[in-house]
Structure formats: C-alpha cells, structure tokens
Amino acid sequence: MNLTNAVALVTGGSSGIGRAIAATLIASGTKVAITGRNPVRLEEAAKVLGAFPIQADVSKESDAIRTSEQTVKHFGHLDILVNNAGVGVFKNLADLQLADFESVFATNVTGAMLMGREATKHFIERNSGNIINIASTAGLRGAPGGTAYYASKFALRGMTECWRAELRKHNIRVMLVNPSEVITDFFSTAGLTQTANESKLRGEEIAHAVKAMLEMDNRGFTTELTVFATNPHD
C-alpha cells in the first residue's frame, strides 16, 4: 500500500515500540492517531510526533469504541490498526495473583480484540484495511515466570490467525510481528531489570518491519514476521 495520506491508529503509541511505529509512519506521510493511558506522556508524544492523541485504556470497551469513532471522525476514515498496547507481569505460577493474570489478559488480549473488532467494522464497509498485531517471541515458546505474559501473546497469535481466516475475503490484511527483546520502558514497568547496549533491538527496528509489511502491494501480505537482534551481547 501507499502510506502517503493513509490513516493509522497505533495503540500504546506514546512510548516504546508504539511511539517508534507512529514516528516511522508519520515520516512516511501517514496520518496517525495514538492512544495512551497517561495524559501527560500522551500529549508530549503527540506534540513531538505530530500525531492525534486519544487518551484511552484499550481494555475498556467504551474506550475502544470511542477511540475508533474519534479516529474516523478526525481523519475521515481508517486504513491501518496497529495493536501495540501491552503490559507484563512475570511471576512463578505459585506466586501469581488472579488480578495480575487478568490485568495482563485485559490489555494484551481483550484490548486487542476490542480494537480489532471496532476497526474491522470500518474495514469491512470499505472492503479494505490492515491490522498489525504486535506480539512477541514470548508467543512462540514458554519460559519460567511467563504464565500471564507469554500466554497472552500465544492468545494474540491465535486470534490473529482467526482474524486472517475471516477477513481475507474483505481485502483486509491481518499481520503479526514478534519482536524479541527491545530496549523500552516495558521492563521497568513490569518490575524487571534490563541491561541496555548498542547491540540490542530498538523500537526503530520493529517500526521498520511494520513499514515494510504495510508497503507491500495490496495483492499480497506477510502473515507473520519475527525480529531478533543479530548479536545482542546480553
């Protein structure tokens, strides 16, 4: 697709991978709306990027509906949804609280479903559209302490395959990106320590992958793409 004057909605676009994706799309001529829960960080990102800010929590149905409606009202239509918003809790099974488990699924799975549902209604009417779900290499294999987060990414990967099977007949491309470790504030927010160095992935690498997937001619699409650092030097 031609990204010039296309309209994209990037959830969790005020920081990390989402912000990098928004910046790359805007640099390519795309009109972009970003969502975030923190109003201060959202406004700062929108001002720097030149994006349209929508304060919203994707896990809330009313927010998901409002976000889609505001985006279409502001820009006139929608071409791309990037489901990027995500949270993580990492605890051993014996220590995992139900509230923690449910909060991760509320954003990473239910939130993605709600945003996907609302965008799909619009895409079906237009007989075209693009959905990119930002998953993780955590959705490809398990690991200790990963019950909540890893399982949520497995679920997102499964939903992506279901949407793809449903929506191809409407000329809607549904794609999945699996980043390995990326230097963002995700780790600190999840209570983990991340060692940053010049060899690890940045949000820009994931944004590059998203841009490349979208720019393929509409007659085809990349169903799934996994991005690793070449030699991360942990």
N, C-alpha and C positions, 0 to 999 in steps of 0.2 A: 504494500500500500504506500501511497504518497503521504508522508507525515505532515507536509505543509498544509496548515489550516485544518488539520484533523483535530478532534476534541478528545481529550483523555481525562479520566478520573483515576487518581492514584491515592489509594487509602494508605494511611500511615506515611504521608508524604512530607511531613515536617522535619524528619531526621533520617539518618542512616540510609539504607538501600532505597527507600521510597523517595527521599529527597534527591538522591543521585539520579534516579529514574526520571523524576519530574524535570530536573535540570537538563538532562540529555534530550528529553522530548521537546522541551521549550526551545533549546538551541537548534533543534531540527525544524522549527516552525510550527510545532503543535501547540494548541491552546490547552492549558492544563488546569484542572481543579485538584486541590489536595485536601485531604482530611487529616485531622489530628484531635486528640483529646485535650492537650494542653494549649489554652488560647494564646498565651504569650509566645510560646515556641512556634505555634502555627502562624501567627501574624508576622513574626520575624522572617520565617521561611518564605511565606508568600510575597513579602516585600522584596526580599533579595532575589527570589527566583522570577518574579513576575507572574505568579500563579494566583488562581482564585481560591481563597481559603473557605473551608466549610468545617466548623467545629462540630465533631460528631464522634460517637462511640459506635463502631460498626456492629457490636454485639446487641445493640438495641434496635428492634425492628423499626420503631418510629424514626430513629436517626438514619437508618439505611434508606428508608423511603424518602425522607426529606432530602438527603444528600443527592439521590438520583434526580429528584424533581428540581432541586436548586441548580444542579449542573445543566440540565436540559434547558431550564428557563433562562439561565445566564448566557449560554452559548448557542442555544437553538437546537442542538442535537448532541449525540454522544457516539463516538466511534470506537473507543478503547476503554476497557476497565482493567486496571492493574490492582489485583487483590494482594496488597503487600502488608497490611496491618497485621502484626503478630506479637505475641507475648510468650514468655517461657517461665516455667517452674521446673527445677531439677532436684528431685528428692528420691531417695530409695523408696521402694514400694511400702515398706513397713512404716515409713515416716510421712507418707503422702496424705494430706488432708483432702477431704472431698471438695472443699471450697476451692483449693488450689487447682485441682483437676478440672473442675467445672469452669473456672475462670479462663483457663488456657483454651479449652474447647469452645467457650463462648465467643472468644475473639477469633481464634485461628480456624475454626470450622463453621460454627453458626454464623459468625460475622461474614465470612467469605460467601457462605450460601445466600445470606440476605442480600448482600451487594450484588452477587451474581444474578440472583432472581430478578431484582429490580432492573438491572442493566439489560438482561435478556428480554424482558417485556418490550423495551425500546428497540433492541436489535431486531427482534422478530418483525416488528412493524416496518422497519427499514430494509429488511431482508439482507442485512449485513452487520458485521460487528466483530470485535476482537476481545477476548478475555485472556489475560495472562495471570495465572496464579503463581505467586512466589512461595514455593515450598522450601525444601531443604534436603541436603543429603541425609538428614535425620529421617526422612521419609523413605529411605532405601534400605536401612538396616537399624536394628535396635542397639541400645547401649545401656549400661548401668545408670540409674537415676533418670532415665528418659521416659518413664511411663506416660507422663502427661504430654510433654512437648513432642516427643518422637511419634507417639500415637496420633497426635493431632495432625502431623504432617503426612502420616500414612493415610489418614482420613481425607485430607485435602487432595492428595494424589488420586484416591479412589473417586472422589466427587468429580475431579477434573475429567477422568475417563468417562464417567456417566454423562457429563455435560457435552463432551465431544461427540458421543454417540447420538445424543438427542439433537444437537444443534447444527451439525454439518449441513443438513438439508435446508437450513435457513441461511446458508452462506456465512455462518458465524464460526470463526476460528477460535478454538479453545486450546491454550498452550500452558505448559508447566515449566518453571525454571527451578532448578535445585542448586542453590549456592552451597558451597562448603563454607568454612569459617570466613567471615568478613569482619573487618575492623569497624565496629559501630558501638553505640552505647547499649546494645542489646544485652551484652554480657553483664555489665554493671547493674543494669536494671533488674536482671534475673538473679543478682547476688553472686555472680561468678567473677573470677579474675581472668582478664585477657592480656596476654603479652603481645604488644603490637611491634611489628617490624616492617621493613620496606619490602619484604617478600610476600606478605600475606595479601589476600584479596581486599580490595576496597569496594565501596558501593559502585564506583565508576565501572568496574569490570562487569558487574551484574547489569548495570544500565546499558552497557554496550551490547550485551547479549539480547536484552529486551528489544532494543532498537533494531538489531539485525533481524530478529524474528519477525517483527512487525513490517519491516521494509520488503520482505519477500513479496512477490506478486501475489495478489489475492487468490489466484488459482491454486495455490499450494500453501502449506504451513508446516512448521516444525512442531511436532506434537510435544516433545519434551527435550529439555537441554540441561545438562549438569555442568557446573563450573567449578573447577578445582584450581587452587594456587599451584603453580608449576613446582615450586620448591619452597614451602612456607617457613622452613627453619624454625620450628617450634622451640 
